[in-house]
Every structure is written in structure tokens, then in C-alpha cells.
Amino acid sequence: MADMTVDLVAVERKIWSGEATFVLARTTVGEIGVLPGHEPTLAQLEEAGVVRIDGVDGDSTTVAVHGGFLHITPDGVTILAESAEVSTEIDVSRAQAARDRADASEPEGAAAMARAQARLRAAGVGE
């Protein structure tokens, strides 16, 4: 089975690093699935999205990612995010409260709502 090296790094810390069989990410032009040997690509990540990494051990890691870039080479994937939270670290009630407080009619409120919704999707909570 083929695998690739994946590094997901946020400004404040390294989130995930290791060998994976698949990566799923949402870019500004749509969702992209990456398998080992993928065509080299550089893409801007969606401002508030979710990344899933399927490790070679069979475990999947889901991360709420806010902004950044996805860099794909034939050997691996590097995800550089402005901020990111692993699904197991997300405080669901806090994310729901942030979503409920956000005023989507204001630009900053719409961005806050999108970030909260991405956190909830990563945590596996329906919107």
C-alpha cells in the first residue's frame, strides 16, 4: 500500500505529522482528495474548513482549519494553516455559542460564524 508524508502545521504549533494514505481538504476552488503520487499542487485553503487525514494505521484525524495553504508533492502533503484545532480538542458548546452569537449580516460576524461551523463539522456535530 502506498503512503505519503503529511505535515499539518498551524502558526502556534504542529498539529499532525506522519504517514498517511489519504488527505481531504477544502480549498477556495473546491474540495480536493489527495492520494500518494498526486500531481504537484499549491492551493489556498478555505477560510474556515475541515481537513481529514487518514493515517497508515487506519485512524482518521479531522481538523478544523482556518486559512492557509495546501502544498502537494508526489511524496507528500504540507498544510500550513493560520490556525487549526483537532476535533478531539474542540469545545462543542463553546463553538455552538460562538455560532449563535455571530451576526452573519456583518463581515466579521459572517467569518466568525463560518469558523464556528467549521469547528462543529470537524467535531462531528450537525449544523
C-alpha positions as CSV (number, residue, x, y, z in Angstrom):
1,M,0.0,0.0,0.0
2,A,1.4,3.4,-1.0
3,D,1.7,6.1,1.6
4,M,2.8,9.7,1.8
5,T,4.3,12.1,4.4
6,V,1.8,14.6,5.8
7,D,2.5,17.6,7.9
8,L,-0.2,19.9,9.2
9,V,1.2,23.0,10.9
10,A,-0.6,26.0,12.4
11,V,1.1,29.2,13.4
12,E,1.1,28.3,17.0
13,R,2.1,24.6,16.8
14,K,2.5,21.4,14.8
15,I,-0.9,19.7,14.7
16,W,-0.2,16.4,12.9
17,S,2.8,14.8,11.3
18,G,3.2,11.3,9.9
19,E,2.5,8.8,7.2
20,A,-1.0,8.8,5.6
21,T,-2.9,7.1,2.8
22,F,-5.3,10.0,2.0
23,V,-5.9,13.7,2.7
24,L,-9.2,15.5,2.1
25,A,-9.2,19.3,2.2
26,R,-11.4,22.2,1.1
27,T,-9.7,24.9,-0.9
28,T,-11.0,28.2,-2.2
29,V,-11.9,26.4,-5.5
30,G,-13.4,23.3,-4.1
31,E,-12.7,20.1,-2.2
32,I,-9.6,18.0,-3.1
33,G,-8.7,14.5,-2.2
34,V,-5.1,13.6,-2.2
35,L,-3.6,10.1,-2.7
36,P,0.1,9.2,-2.8
37,G,1.7,10.3,-6.1
38,H,-0.7,13.2,-6.6
39,E,0.1,15.8,-9.1
40,P,2.1,18.7,-7.5
41,T,-0.3,21.4,-6.5
42,L,-0.4,24.6,-4.4
43,A,-3.8,25.8,-3.2
44,Q,-5.2,28.3,-0.8
45,L,-7.3,26.7,1.9
46,E,-10.9,27.8,2.5
47,E,-11.0,30.5,5.3
48,A,-13.0,28.1,7.5
49,G,-12.8,24.4,6.5
50,V,-12.2,20.9,7.6
51,V,-9.2,18.7,6.8
52,R,-9.3,14.9,7.2
53,I,-6.1,12.8,7.3
54,D,-6.3,9.0,7.0
55,G,-3.1,7.7,8.7
56,V,-1.5,4.4,7.6
57,D,-2.6,2.9,10.9
58,G,-6.3,3.2,9.8
59,D,-7.1,6.1,12.1
60,S,-8.6,9.3,10.7
61,T,-7.8,12.7,12.1
62,T,-10.2,15.5,11.5
63,V,-9.1,19.1,12.0
64,A,-10.9,22.5,11.8
65,V,-8.6,24.7,9.7
66,H,-8.8,28.4,9.3
67,G,-7.0,29.8,6.3
68,G,-3.6,28.9,5.0
69,F,-2.2,26.8,2.1
70,L,-2.1,23.2,0.9
71,H,1.2,22.1,-0.8
72,I,1.2,18.8,-2.6
73,T,4.2,17.0,-4.0
74,P,4.4,13.4,-5.3
75,D,5.8,12.3,-1.9
76,G,3.6,14.2,0.5
77,V,1.4,17.0,1.6
78,T,2.1,20.1,3.7
79,I,-0.7,22.1,5.2
80,L,0.2,25.5,6.6
81,A,-2.8,26.9,8.5
82,E,-3.3,30.2,10.2
83,S,-5.0,28.3,13.0
84,A,-6.3,24.8,13.5
85,E,-7.9,22.6,16.1
86,V,-8.1,18.8,16.1
87,S,-11.7,17.5,16.5
88,T,-10.9,16.0,19.9
89,E,-9.8,19.4,21.3
90,I,-12.9,21.3,20.2
91,D,-15.3,22.5,22.9
92,V,-18.6,21.9,21.2
93,S,-20.7,24.0,23.5
94,R,-18.3,26.9,23.1
95,A,-18.4,26.5,19.3
96,Q,-22.2,26.4,19.3
97,A,-22.3,29.6,21.5
98,A,-19.9,31.3,19.1
99,R,-22.1,30.3,16.1
100,D,-25.2,31.6,17.9
101,R,-23.6,34.9,18.8
102,A,-22.3,35.6,15.3
103,D,-24.2,38.2,13.3
104,A,-24.0,36.9,9.7
105,S,-25.0,40.3,8.4
106,E,-21.7,41.8,9.4
107,P,-18.5,40.7,7.6
108,E,-16.7,39.9,10.8
109,G,-19.8,38.1,12.1
110,A,-20.0,36.0,8.9
111,A,-16.4,35.0,9.3
112,A,-16.9,34.1,13.0
113,M,-20.0,32.0,12.1
114,A,-18.0,30.2,9.3
115,R,-15.2,29.4,11.8
116,A,-17.7,28.1,14.4
117,Q,-19.5,26.0,11.8
118,A,-16.1,24.5,10.6
119,R,-15.3,23.6,14.3
120,L,-18.6,21.9,14.7
121,R,-18.2,20.0,11.4
122,A,-14.8,18.8,12.5
123,A,-16.2,17.7,15.8
124,G,-18.9,15.7,14.0
125,V,-21.8,17.9,15.2
126,G,-24.5,18.7,12.7
127,E,-25.1,22.3,12.0
